[in-house]
């Protein structure tokens, strides 16, 4: 099962299909991870040039 949360653009059906088949190496797309309590800092990082994705974790 694949869950997509908080994406802001794109065609979801083809993306979910690729993710479900492990056809995309997503680890290289993640620039940083932050705990939820550092959400504001994470959003600042996400707005920086060259940053692809920033994850918030519990």
N, C-alpha and C positions, 0 to 999 in steps of 0.2 A: 504494500500500500504506500502511496506517495501523497504527502500533504504539502500544498503550496500555500504559504501565508504571506501576505504583504507585498506581492509583486505589483509593480506600477504600470507595466505596459506589456504588449506582446500578445500573440495568439496562444491561448492556453492549451487547446486540444493537442496540437502537434508537439508542444513543449512537454506536456504530461506524458505523451506517448514515448518520446525520447527518454525522459527521466525513468519511466517505468521499465524500459528495456536496458537501462544503464548505458545508453549510447552517448551520454555526455559526461565528461569528467568535471564534475561540479566543484571539487575541492579547489581547483585553480582559479575559480571565479570568486572565491570568498577572500576579501581583503583583510577583514578583521572580525573578531567576536568580542562581545561585551556582555557582562551580566546585566540583567534588566534594570537594576538600580542605577546603572551608568547610561541609561537611555539617551539623555541629552548629549553626553559626550559621544555616544555612538552616532547620533544624527549629525553632529558636527563632522565627524570622520567621514560619514557617508557622502557629505557634500564636497569633500576635497577632490581636487583634480586627480583623475586616474583610478579612483576607487570604484570597484565594480559592485560588490555586495558586502554589507556589514550585517552580521547576525546578532540578534539579542537572544540570550539564553536565560533560563530561570535562575 
